[in-house]
Amino acid sequence: MKRLFVAIKIQPEDQLSSAYQKIKDDLHADHIKWVNENNLHITLKFLGDTPDKDVFLIIQNLGKSLEGTKSFLFRIEGFGYFGNSRFPRVLWFGIEDDGQLQLLYSQINNGLEGFGTPEKSDIFKPHLTLGRVKEFRNMNKLFELEAEFAGKTFQTATVGEIILYESFLKPTGPVYKFVEKFELT
């Protein structure tokens, strides 16, 4: 059994790293499980626990679904959270593009239909998860950061490859291993 997901790996540049560090520093008193900066990614499909016998089929189907897909650019901008203002659950950087990520998401989910858990929605909200909130006290600081980074572009990134990852959950945080890479044209 392998715990799998499909994602776009993000290589943080200086401006993104600095903003991420500022958020972590400003919210240091809150109980947040931060994502390791080297693990930043945009999840396109979470497959979860997958029987070993299905991995080859997933690789084949994913490859077919990506045939002819061209590389493209998107922007990482803004900061926010999922949940409500009384209890944020996930802190994130936003993603802005011209709809190509939504198309890519649909392609991959159609190609992997029958694998993993069905998506709750056809609408994709691309984001970079920064941290998962365990306990939060400093809402004013969160609102200040949200206002400070509103509309701010941290990095322009290229989608040049899609990666099928295996995830290993460890007490220190998840470890990701490449299973297969799919280069876009």
PEKAHU-V792826 format. One record per residue. N is the residue number from 1. RES is the residue in three letters. SS is DSSP state (~ for helix, > for strand, _ for the rest). OMEGA is omega in whole degrees, 0 to 359 (none if undefined). D_FIRST is the distance of its C-alpha to the first C-alpha in whole Angstrom. Layout:
# PEKAHU-V792826
n	res	ss	omega	d_first
N	RES	SS	OMEGA	D_FIRST
N	RES	SS	OMEGA	D_FIRST
This chain:
# PEKAHU-V792826
n	res	ss	omega	d_first
1	MET	_	178	0
2	LYS	>	177	4
3	ARG	>	190	7
4	LEU	>	169	9
5	PHE	>	180	13
6	VAL	>	186	16
7	ALA	>	170	19
8	ILE	>	179	23
9	LYS	>	178	23
10	ILE	_	174	26
11	GLN	_	184	29
12	PRO	_	172	31
13	GLU	_	188	35
14	ASP	~	185	37
15	GLN	~	177	38
16	LEU	~	179	35
17	SER	~	181	34
18	SER	~	179	38
19	ALA	~	179	37
20	TYR	~	180	34
21	GLN	~	179	35
22	LYS	~	179	38
23	ILE	~	179	36
24	LYS	~	180	34
25	ASP	~	183	38
26	ASP	~	182	39
27	LEU	_	185	37
28	HIS	_	183	36
29	ALA	_	180	38
30	ASP	_	182	35
31	HIS	>	183	32
32	ILE	>	175	29
33	LYS	>	185	26
34	TRP	>	174	26
35	VAL	_	175	24
36	ASN	_	183	25
37	GLU	~	178	27
38	ASN	~	181	25
39	ASN	~	181	22
40	LEU	_	182	24
41	HIS	>	172	23
42	ILE	>	179	23
43	THR	>	178	20
44	LEU	>	178	20
45	LYS	>	174	17
46	PHE	>	181	14
47	LEU	>	179	11
48	GLY	>	181	9
49	ASP	>	188	6
50	THR	>	177	5
51	PRO	_	181	5
52	ASP	~	183	5
53	LYS	~	181	9
54	ASP	~	187	9
55	VAL	~	181	9
56	PHE	~	179	13
57	LEU	~	178	14
58	ILE	~	179	14
59	ILE	~	179	15
60	GLN	~	183	18
61	ASN	~	179	19
62	LEU	~	177	19
63	GLY	~	179	21
64	LYS	~	183	23
65	SER	~	182	23
66	LEU	~	181	25
67	GLU	_	177	27
68	GLY	_	180	31
69	THR	_	182	30
70	LYS	_	176	32
71	SER	_	181	31
72	PHE	>	182	33
73	LEU	>	170	34
74	PHE	>	180	34
75	ARG	>	172	35
76	ILE	>	183	34
77	GLU	>	179	36
78	GLY	>	180	37
79	PHE	>	179	35
80	GLY	>	183	34
81	TYR	>	169	32
82	PHE	>	185	30
83	GLY	>	178	31
84	ASN	_	186	35
85	SER	_	176	38
86	ARG	_	178	38
87	PHE	_	175	34
88	PRO	>	181	32
89	ARG	>	183	29
90	VAL	>	175	27
91	LEU	>	185	30
92	TRP	>	164	30
93	PHE	>	180	32
94	GLY	>	179	32
95	ILE	>	177	32
96	GLU	>	175	35
97	ASP	_	183	35
98	ASP	_	178	37
99	GLY	_	182	34
100	GLN	~	177	32
101	LEU	~	177	29
102	GLN	~	178	29
103	LEU	~	179	29
104	LEU	~	178	26
105	TYR	~	181	24
106	SER	~	178	26
107	GLN	~	184	25
108	ILE	~	181	21
109	ASN	~	175	21
110	ASN	~	180	23
111	GLY	~	181	21
112	LEU	_	178	17
113	GLU	_	182	19
114	GLY	_	177	17
115	PHE	_	179	13
116	GLY	_	180	12
117	THR	_	178	15
118	PRO	_	178	19
119	GLU	_	180	21
120	LYS	_	185	24
121	SER	_	174	26
122	ASP	_	180	27
123	ILE	_	183	29
124	PHE	_	176	27
125	LYS	_	182	28
126	PRO	_	181	27
127	HIS	>	172	28
128	LEU	>	177	27
129	THR	>	179	25
130	LEU	>	182	27
131	GLY	>	177	27
132	ARG	>	186	26
133	VAL	>	175	29
134	LYS	>	178	28
135	GLU	>	185	32
136	PHE	_	181	35
137	ARG	_	192	39
138	ASN	_	182	40
139	MET	~	180	40
140	ASN	~	179	43
141	LYS	~	178	42
142	LEU	~	180	39
143	PHE	~	177	41
144	GLU	~	179	43
145	LEU	~	179	40
146	GLU	~	179	40
147	ALA	~	181	43
148	GLU	~	185	44
149	PHE	_	181	41
150	ALA	_	177	41
151	GLY	_	182	42
152	LYS	_	177	41
153	THR	>	181	39
154	PHE	>	186	37
155	GLN	>	168	36
156	THR	>	184	36
157	ALA	>	178	33
158	THR	>	170	32
159	VAL	>	181	29
160	GLY	_	179	29
161	GLU	>	175	25
162	ILE	>	185	22
163	ILE	>	169	18
164	LEU	>	182	15
165	TYR	>	164	13
166	GLU	>	183	10
167	SER	>	176	11
168	PHE	>	181	11
169	LEU	_	181	13
170	LYS	_	178	16
171	PRO	_	180	20
172	THR	_	182	21
173	GLY	_	184	19
174	PRO	_	173	16
175	VAL	>	183	16
176	TYR	>	179	15
177	LYS	>	176	14
178	PHE	>	171	16
179	VAL	>	181	13
180	GLU	>	175	16
181	LYS	>	179	20
182	PHE	>	180	22
183	GLU	>	175	26
184	LEU	_	184	28
185	THR	_	none	32
